[in-house]
Amino acid sequence: MRSAFGAALALATAVALSFLLLPILAIFVQIPLGRLLDGMTSPAAVDALVVTAKTILVANALILLFGTPTAYLIANHSFRGRSLLVTAVELPLVLPPAVAGIGLLAAFSSIGLLGGAIGFLGLEIAFTQVAVVMAVTFVASPFYLRAAISAFEAVDASLTGAARTLGAGPARTFFRIALPLAAGGLGAGWALAFARGIGEFGATIMFAGSLQGVTQTLSLAVYEQFDVDFDIALAIGAELVVVSAAVLLAVKLVPSWTRSISASTTLFAPFGSR
């Protein structure tokens, strides 16, 4: 019985792994190495890589800047409507990409909810790189926020309480205690948001379009090259596979990187200045 069960587990695992890995391997096998390198250095691929790098870095900087204090507030305060707020924060996780895109258009396009104010200021958002940044931020930020909230909730309240007792103000407690101890979770959340942002497609193409060298990211370039040059589409897809794998590996390594940071933080240094 035990051997039969073990064989069934092995068979199920083999089927699952084959199904998950075969499409990824096919991307690299279906294109000759020479064509792969040519595709990765083609104008479409290079332009898409530049747009992706610029927009993803700005988007993730915004996610860190605004997401970290938001997560800290939610994690450390109980108030009426907290569950609704957390639900609203997580909602983009389950929204269809088309809904995210049409929502961004309805809010920020020239005919959208804020269109009058945006036009009055002489700004244009839709179908620009700003729109790419906003689309990536919208769909990727919940990944960071969920991880950050959990990380801050896991910080021992007795440590922050002791710091406050010793004279530390809220800001000093945050930067000297909570932030270092939550660094592992924050890093993992940021990496997941980064990976989600790289793969963003639906909201971006609806809100920003797919203009080569302007708003066309790597994911959009795969779609655009599908009918033009399948080898280039495969080459860009291979780039995305490599980057995504590197990000996932970073997620696995983040706890070990940050453990030393947290351990080296002097939790009970003098807190005389606030």
LUMPATI-907895 format. One record per residue: x, y, z of N, C-alpha, C in turn. Coordinates in steps of 0.1 Angstrom, whole numbers, plus 2048, in hexadecimal, padded with zeros to 3 digits. Each point is the difference from the previous one (the first is absolute). Example, Ala and Ser with C-alpha at 12.3 -4.5 7.8 and 13.67 -1.06 7.14 Angstrom:
BEGIN
8847C784E7F780C80080980C800 7FC80B7F980980B8007F880B808 
REM end
This chain:
BEGIN
8087F48007F880C80080980D800 80A7FF80980980C8018078027F3 8057F57F98078027F47F78057F5 7F37FB8007F78057F67FD80F802 7FE80480C7FE80E80380C8097FC 80C7FB80380C8077FC8018027F1 7FC7F57F98018007F17F580A7FB 7F58018077F58097FB80580F803 80680280B80680D80380A8047F6 8097F77FC80B8037F77FA8037F2 7F67F87FC7F98027F37FA80E7FF 7F880380B7F980D80080B80C800 80B7FE80780A80A8008068027F2 8037F47FA8068007F27F78077F6 7F37FD8017F68077F780080F802 7FF80480D7FF80E80380D8087FC 80C7FA80380C8077FC8028007F1 7FC7F67F98018007F17F780B7FB 7F48018057F680A7FB80580E802 80680280C80580D80480D8047F9 8097F77FE80D8037FB8017FF7F1 7F87F87F98017FE7F27FF80D7F8 7F58088037FF80D7F880C809802 80680080C80B80980380D7FB7F8 8027F380080B7FA7F97FE8027F1 7F47FF7FB7FD8017F280480E7FB 7FF80A80880480E7FC80F8007FC 8087F980780F8007FD8037F57F5 7F97F68008037F57F67FC8037F2 7F58087FF7FA8027F380780A7F7 80A80780680780A7F880F7FE801 8078007F580E7FE80080780B808 80C7FC80680780A80880380D7F9 8047FF7F480380C7F87F58097FF 7F47FA7FC7F48087FF7FB80580E 8037F980A7FC80480E80880D803 80D8007FE80880C8037FC80B7F7 7FD7FD7F37FC80B7F77F3806804 7F77F78047F380580580180980C 8087FC80A80280880C80680D7FE 8088027F580680C7FD7F98087F4 7F47FB7FC7F98077F67FB80D805 7FD80A7F77FB80D8057F37FF808 7F77F77FC7F47FF8088037FB80E 8097F68028037FB80D80880A808 8098077FA80880A8087F780B804 7F88057F77F680B8047F77FC80B 7FB7F47FF7F77FA80B8077FF80D 80C7FB7FF8087FF80D80280D807 80480A7F880280D8067F3806806 7F57FF7F97F38058057FD7F880D 8017F38007FD7F880B80980380C 80D8027FE80980380B7FC80E806 7FE80A7F87FD80D8057F3800808 7F57FA7FA7F38018077FF7F780C 8077F48007FF7F780B80780580C 80C8077FD80780680C7F980B806 7FA8097F87F880B8067F47FB807 7F97F67FA7F47FB8078037F980D 80B7F88008047FA80D80580980A 80680B7FC80480A8097F4807807 7F68027F87F38068057F97F680A 8017F37FC7FA7F680880780080E 80D80080080780180D7FD80C808 80080C7F97FF80D8077F2801806 7F67FC7F97F28028067FB7F3806 8047F57FB7FB7F38068057FD80D 80D8038038067FD80E7F880780B 7FE80D8007F980680B7F17FC800 7FA7FD7F57F37FB7FF7FE7F3807 80A7F77FD7FF7F280680380180F 80980980480380280F7F4805807 7F980A7FB7F48058067F67F5802 7FD7F97F57F67F68008037F580A 80D7FC8018047F580880080380F 80280D80380180480E7F5808806 7F58017F97F48078057F37F87FD 7F87FF80A7F37FA7FF7F680C7FF 7F78007F67F680A7FF7F47FB7F8 7F58078017F47FB7F98038017F1 7FC7F67F98028007F280D7FB7FB 8087FA80A80D7FB7FC7FF7F57F6 7F77F78027FE7F57F77FD8047F2 7F780B7FF7FC8057F380C8077F9 80980680880C8077FB8097F57FA 8037F68088087F57FB7FB7FA7F3 7F37FE8007F97FA7F48028097F4 7FF80D80280280A7F580E7FF7FB 80A7FF80980E7FF7FD8037F47F8 7F97F58038037F37F97F87FE7F4 7F68097FD7F77FE7F58067FE7F2 80B8097FD8067FE7F38067F27FE 8027F880B8067F37FE7F67F77F8 7F38028027F67F87FA7F98067F4 80280D7FE7FA8067F48057FB7F3 7F77FE7F68057FC7F380880C7FB 80B7FD7F880880B7FB7F980A7F8 7F67FC7F87F88097F87F880A809 7FC7FB80C7F880980980A80A806 80C7FC80380A80980580380B7F6 8027FC7F380380A7F67F48097FD 7F47FB8007F58097FD7FD80980C 8037FB80C7FF80980C80A80B800 80C7FD7FC80A80B7FF7FC80A7F6 7FB7FC7F57FB8097F57F5808805 7F67FA8077F580780580380A80B 80C7FE80780480A80A80980B7FB 80A7FC7F780B8097FD8018047F1 7F77FB7F78018057F27FA80E7FF 8018057F47FB80E7FE7F1801802 7F97F57FE7F28008027FC7F980D 80A7FD8087FD7F880C7FC80980C 7FF7FA80B7FB80780C80880C804 80D7FF7FF80980B8038058077F3 7FA7FD7F58048057F380180F800 7F580780680080E80080C807807 8027FA80C80B80680880E7FD7F9 8017F47FA80D7FD7FA8028097F3 7F58027F98018097F480380E804 7FA80580B80280D80580F803803 8067F580680E8018038097FE7F4 7FA7FE7F48087FE7F48077F37FF 7FB7F68078077F38017F97F67F7 8077F67FB7FB7F57F88057F3806 7F87F78048047F48077FE7F47F8 7F47FE7FB7FD7F47F88097FF7F4 8057F47FD8087FD7F480E807801 80580180C80E8068028077F680A 80D8028028077F88097FB80280E 7FA80B8037FA80280E7F57F6801 7F87FD7F67F57F78018067F2802 80B7FC7FA8067F38038047FF80E 80680A80680480080E7F47FE809 7F58087FD7F47FF8087F97F27FF 8007FA7F47FB7F37FE8077F5808 80E8017FF8087F78077FE80180F 80080D8057FE80380E7F37FA805 7F68027F87F27FC8047FF7F1802 8067F87F67FE7F280180B7F9809 80B80680280B7FA80880080480E 7FB80B80480180580E7F97F780A 7F57F97FD7FA7F780A80A7F4804 8087FC7F780A7F580380980580B 80580D7FF80980580A7F880380D 7F48067FF7F880380C7FD7F4808 7FB7F67FA7FD7F480880C7FA807 80B8007FA80C7FB80680580980B 7FF80D7FE80580A8097F780080D 7F37FF7FE7F780080B8037F4809 8017F47FA8047F480780D802808 80A8067F980D8018067FF80A80C 7F980A7FF7FF80A80C7F87FA80B 7F67F87FC7F87F980B8087F6807 80A7FA7FA8097F680680A80680A 80280D7FF80A8068097FB80080E 8087FB8097FD7FE80E7FC80E806 7F38018057FC80D80580780480D 8057F680780880380C80C8087FD 8067FE7F580D8077FC7FC80F7FD 7F68027F87FC80E7FD7FB80780C 7F97F88097FC80680D80B804809 80A7F880080C80380880880C7FB 8008017F380780B7FA7F980D803 7F28008007F980C80480180380E 8017F680980280280E80E807803 80A7FC7F880D80680280280D7F9 7F58067FB80080D7FB8008027F1 7FF7F57F88008027F27F38057FB 8008097F77F48057F97FB7F67F6 7F48027FB7FA7F77F58097FE7F4 80680B7FB8097FF7F580C7F8802 80680380C80D7F88037FD7F2803 7F47FD8067FC7F28027FE7F97F3 7FA8077F67FE7FA7F380D7FD7F9 80980A80080D7FE7F880A7F7807 80080080D80A7F88077FC7F2805 7F27FE8017FB7F48057F87F87F5 7F58067FD7F67FA7F78067FD7F2 80680A7FA8057FE7F280B7F67FF 80A80080880A7F57FF7FA7F2802 7F87FF80A7FA7F38037F77FB7F5 7F98097F97F77FC7F68077FF7F2 80D8038008078027F37FF7F37F7 8007F48067FF7F47F77F38007F9 7F58028077F38007FA7FE80B7F6 80580C80380080B7F78077FD7F3 80C7FA8018087FD7F47F97F67F8 7FA7F58067F97F67F87F48067F9 7F98098077F48067FA8048097F4 80B8078028058097F58047F87F4 8077F58028047F77F57F47FB7F9 7F57FC8077F47FB7FA7F980B7F8 80080C8057FA80B7F98088037F4 80D7FF8008098027F57FD7F67F5 7FF7F38047FD7F67F67F28027FA 7F68038087F38037FB80080B7F6 80780B80380180B7F88067FD7F2 80B7F88008067FC7F47F67F97F6 7F87F88067F77F87F87F38077FD 7FE80C8057F38077FD7FD8027F1 7F47FE7FD7FC8007F27F38087FE 7F57FA8057F28047FD7FE80F803 80280480D7FE80E80380880A7F9 80D7FB7FD8098097F97FC8037F2 7FC7F57F87FC8027F27F38087FF 7F780080A7F48077FF80280F804 80980280A80180E80580C8077FA 80A7F97FC80C8067FA8027FD7F1 7FA7F67FB8027FC7F280D7F87FF 8047FE7F380C7F87FE8088077F5 80680C8038088087F780F7FC802 8067FB7F680E7FC80180980C804 8087FD80A80980B8057FA80A809 7F27FF8027F98098097F97F980B 7F77F77FC7F87F980B8007F17FE 8087FB7F68007F17FD80A7FA80A 7FB7F88098097F98098037F27FA 8087F88088047F37FB7F47F77FD 7F780080A7F47F87FE7F88047F4 7FE80D7FE7F98057F48087FD7F3 80D8008018087FD7F47FF7F27FB 7FE7F780A7FE7F27FC7F37FF7F8 7F68068057F38007F98018067F2 80680C7FF8018077F38097F87F6 80A7F98058097F97F77FB7F27FC 7F57FC8077FB7F27FD7FC7FE7F2 7FA80A7FA7FC7FF7F180B8067F7 80A80780580A8067F880C7F77FE 8067FC80B80C7F78007FF7F780C 7FC7F47FF7FE7F780B80D7FD808 80B8007F880D7FE80780380C80A 7FD80C7FC80380B8097F67FF80C 7F47FC7FD7F77FE80C8057F6809 8067F57FB8057F680980D805807 8088087FA80C8068067FC80980B 7F68097FE7FC80980B7F97F880B 7F97F57FC7FA7F780B80B7FA808 80B7FC7FA80B7FA80780680A80A 80180D7FC80580A8097F780180C 7F38007FE7F780180B8017F4809 8027F47FB8027F480880C801809 80B8057FA80C8018087FF80A80B 7FA80C7FD7FE80A80A7F67FB80B 7F57FA7FC7F77FB80A8067F5809 8087F77FA8077F680880A80780A 80780A7FB8098078097F980780C 7F48057FD7F880780B7FB7F580A 7FB7F57FB7FC7F680980B7FA808 80C7FF7FB80C7FC80780380A80B 7FF80D7FC80280A80A7F680080C 7F47FC7FD7F67FF80A8047F580A 8067F57FB8047F580980C805808 8088087FB80D8048077FE80C809 7F58087FE7FE80C8088007FE80F 7F97F68058017FE80F80E7FE805 8097F97F980E7FE80480880D7FF 7FD8087F680680D7FF7FD80980B 7F38008047FB80A8098027FB80F 8027F38028017FB80D80C807807 80B8017F880C8068067FE80F803 7F88067F77FD80F8037F880180D 7F67F88017F880180C8087FD80D 8097F67FF8077FB80B80B80B804 8048077F680B80A8037FA80E805 7F38018007F980C80480180180F 80480B80680080280E7F3804805 7F87F68057F28038037FF80980D 8097FF8097FF80780C80B80B802 8038067F580A80B8007F980C807 80780A8067F980B8077F68077F7 7F58038057F58067F87FD80E806 80A8078047FE80D8067FA80A7F6 8058007F37FB8097F67F47FA7F9 7F68087FD7F47FA7F98008047F2 
REM end
